[in-house]
Amino acid sequence: MPENFQPRDAQKFEAALRRFDEENSRDPNLENSQPRELLYAQRLTGWVLRLAPDASEALRLAARCQHICRWESPRNSYPMTRAGYLKWRADLKKFHAQKAGEILREAGYDEETIHRVQDLNLKKHFPADAETRTLEDALCLVFLEFQLVGLAARTAEDKTVNALQKSWGKMTEAARAEALKLNYGERETALLHRALNG
């Protein structure tokens, strides 16, 4: 963590991060020989701190647990329809927030901080809330940097373009500037160009 960041109680903060990482280390799905959700949490934390080096304690905690234990609720456990997808996404947010709350209570956090982290997990008050915007920006940048190639490979072009347009629409100008600096493959560059100019 940056030297100028001081959590209110370093022991609690480190305990919470450690427990989040322990839980995500149980992900049976691997990426680059690492548990996928552990890697995701590290990437999301990295982007949050790049976008907001002075990020609050609650935002740092939320970044580390945003997708906690996601594999426990697979997409195929819901109907493979648009309505099923939306229900899955809504239920996931609640699941992550509940799991985060349990771990933060174990670590000794107060209810005010727990509710703030959960509000961030649930993306409440978006886009009015600045920290929720930072978290959403980081989520979109993780998608563009690490997940776009896989999505483009397995998804129809129009759907990929639609996903890109939705992400771009949620991002701040600062995040869009970061997105344009990323190294994309030829196909992804073409899809992004189409999304932004279509």
VMD Tcl script that draws the C-alpha trace (Angstrom):
set ca {
  {0.00 0.00 0.00}
  {1.24 3.59 -0.61}
  {3.28 4.97 2.28}
  {0.93 7.91 2.85}
  {-2.09 5.65 3.47}
  {-2.78 4.97 7.12}
  {-5.77 2.77 7.99}
  {-7.49 3.63 11.26}
  {-6.39 0.25 12.61}
  {-3.67 -1.43 10.56}
  {-4.24 -4.78 12.25}
  {-7.94 -4.83 11.32}
  {-7.26 -3.66 7.78}
  {-4.58 -6.27 7.13}
  {-6.74 -8.99 8.72}
  {-9.67 -8.12 6.44}
  {-7.49 -8.11 3.30}
  {-5.91 -11.40 4.34}
  {-9.32 -13.01 4.86}
  {-10.63 -11.71 1.53}
  {-7.55 -13.16 -0.19}
  {-7.87 -16.46 1.67}
  {-11.46 -16.82 0.50}
  {-10.61 -15.95 -3.10}
  {-7.64 -18.34 -3.00}
  {-10.18 -21.18 -2.83}
  {-11.38 -20.46 -6.39}
  {-10.94 -23.73 -8.32}
  {-10.82 -21.81 -11.61}
  {-7.27 -20.87 -12.54}
  {-5.83 -18.09 -14.68}
  {-2.07 -17.90 -15.18}
  {-1.84 -20.75 -12.62}
  {-3.51 -18.57 -9.97}
  {-7.02 -18.69 -8.50}
  {-9.03 -16.46 -10.85}
  {-10.87 -14.40 -8.23}
  {-7.69 -13.77 -6.23}
  {-6.06 -12.44 -9.39}
  {-9.17 -10.40 -10.17}
  {-9.16 -8.80 -6.71}
  {-5.48 -7.87 -7.09}
  {-6.07 -6.36 -10.52}
  {-9.10 -4.40 -9.35}
  {-7.20 -3.09 -6.32}
  {-4.34 -2.08 -8.62}
  {-6.63 -0.06 -10.88}
  {-8.44 1.61 -7.97}
  {-5.11 2.78 -6.56}
  {-3.93 4.00 -9.96}
  {-7.11 6.02 -10.43}
  {-7.30 7.19 -6.80}
  {-3.94 6.94 -4.97}
  {-5.61 8.57 -1.94}
  {-8.49 6.04 -1.93}
  {-10.29 5.69 1.39}
  {-10.08 2.60 3.55}
  {-13.63 1.59 2.60}
  {-12.89 1.85 -1.12}
  {-9.72 -0.24 -0.77}
  {-11.65 -2.88 1.14}
  {-14.48 -2.88 -1.42}
  {-12.05 -3.34 -4.30}
  {-10.52 -6.38 -2.63}
  {-13.87 -8.13 -2.07}
  {-15.94 -6.96 -5.04}
  {-16.20 -10.45 -6.57}
  {-15.51 -12.49 -3.45}
  {-16.29 -16.21 -3.89}
  {-18.03 -15.53 -7.21}
  {-17.49 -19.12 -8.38}
  {-19.93 -20.31 -5.69}
  {-22.79 -18.91 -7.79}
  {-22.12 -19.98 -11.39}
  {-24.02 -18.41 -14.28}
  {-25.43 -21.79 -15.35}
  {-27.26 -22.13 -12.02}
  {-29.76 -19.58 -13.40}
  {-31.89 -19.74 -16.56}
  {-29.82 -18.99 -19.67}
  {-32.04 -16.06 -20.61}
  {-31.70 -12.28 -20.37}
  {-33.95 -12.29 -17.28}
  {-31.89 -15.13 -15.79}
  {-28.68 -13.18 -16.42}
  {-30.02 -10.04 -14.76}
  {-31.26 -12.02 -11.73}
  {-27.85 -13.73 -11.45}
  {-26.05 -10.38 -11.52}
  {-28.38 -8.82 -8.94}
  {-28.10 -11.81 -6.62}
  {-24.31 -11.85 -6.99}
  {-23.99 -8.27 -5.80}
  {-26.01 -9.11 -2.67}
  {-23.99 -12.29 -2.11}
  {-20.67 -10.43 -2.35}
  {-21.89 -7.67 -0.02}
  {-23.15 -10.18 2.55}
  {-19.90 -12.19 2.44}
  {-17.84 -9.02 2.75}
  {-19.90 -7.92 5.75}
  {-19.34 -11.24 7.53}
  {-15.57 -11.02 7.08}
  {-15.38 -7.35 8.09}
  {-17.33 -8.12 11.28}
  {-14.92 -10.99 12.04}
  {-12.04 -8.53 11.61}
  {-13.68 -6.15 14.10}
  {-14.93 -3.38 11.80}
  {-17.73 -1.07 12.91}
  {-21.14 -1.20 11.23}
  {-20.71 2.22 9.59}
  {-17.61 1.05 7.69}
  {-19.22 -2.29 6.86}
  {-22.30 -0.58 5.40}
  {-20.09 1.77 3.37}
  {-18.14 -1.14 1.89}
  {-21.40 -2.95 1.13}
  {-22.85 0.15 -0.54}
  {-19.78 0.22 -2.76}
  {-20.13 -3.51 -3.50}
  {-23.74 -2.89 -4.47}
  {-22.79 0.24 -6.46}
  {-25.41 2.26 -4.63}
  {-25.67 5.95 -5.50}
  {-23.95 5.46 -8.89}
  {-23.03 7.74 -10.61}
  {-23.50 10.49 -7.99}
  {-21.09 8.91 -5.48}
  {-17.46 9.63 -6.43}
  {-16.03 6.45 -4.88}
  {-18.63 4.27 -6.61}
  {-17.57 5.92 -9.86}
  {-13.91 5.10 -9.15}
  {-14.81 1.48 -8.45}
  {-16.90 1.27 -11.64}
  {-14.03 2.82 -13.64}
  {-11.65 0.21 -12.21}
  {-14.08 -2.63 -13.02}
  {-14.35 -1.42 -16.63}
  {-10.57 -1.10 -16.96}
  {-10.02 -4.63 -15.64}
  {-12.52 -5.81 -18.25}
  {-10.76 -3.95 -21.07}
  {-7.24 -4.93 -20.04}
  {-7.75 -8.57 -19.07}
  {-11.14 -9.88 -20.23}
  {-11.86 -8.30 -23.61}
  {-9.72 -10.78 -25.56}
  {-11.61 -13.75 -24.10}
  {-15.00 -12.12 -24.62}
  {-14.20 -11.25 -28.24}
  {-13.03 -14.81 -28.92}
  {-16.23 -16.48 -27.72}
  {-18.89 -13.85 -28.45}
  {-20.55 -12.50 -31.59}
  {-19.00 -9.23 -32.75}
  {-22.19 -7.19 -32.25}
  {-22.51 -8.39 -28.65}
  {-18.87 -7.52 -27.93}
  {-19.34 -4.05 -29.43}
  {-22.46 -3.61 -27.28}
  {-20.53 -4.63 -24.14}
  {-17.80 -2.12 -25.02}
  {-20.30 0.67 -25.55}
  {-21.99 -0.06 -22.21}
  {-18.64 -0.03 -20.40}
  {-17.55 3.18 -22.12}
  {-20.84 4.85 -21.20}
  {-20.24 4.17 -17.50}
  {-16.64 5.43 -17.43}
  {-15.37 8.87 -16.47}
  {-13.18 10.84 -18.87}
  {-10.13 10.01 -16.72}
  {-10.83 6.28 -17.03}
  {-11.45 6.57 -20.78}
  {-8.04 8.23 -21.14}
  {-6.46 5.28 -19.30}
  {-8.39 2.84 -21.48}
  {-7.01 4.40 -24.65}
  {-3.44 3.85 -23.39}
  {-3.90 0.06 -23.06}
  {-2.27 -2.31 -25.53}
  {-4.98 -4.04 -27.56}
  {-4.61 -6.71 -30.21}
  {-5.62 -5.96 -33.78}
  {-9.09 -7.48 -33.37}
  {-9.80 -5.76 -30.07}
  {-8.61 -2.42 -31.48}
  {-11.03 -2.79 -34.37}
  {-13.91 -3.70 -32.06}
  {-13.17 -0.75 -29.77}
  {-12.95 1.58 -32.78}
  {-16.31 0.31 -33.98}
  {-17.84 0.68 -30.52}
  {-16.66 4.27 -30.13}
  {-17.48 5.37 -33.65}
  {-20.62 3.36 -34.30}
}
mol new
graphics top color blue
foreach p $ca { graphics top sphere $p radius 0.5 }
foreach p [lrange $ca 0 end-1] q [lrange $ca 1 end] { graphics top cylinder $p $q radius 0.2 }
display resetview
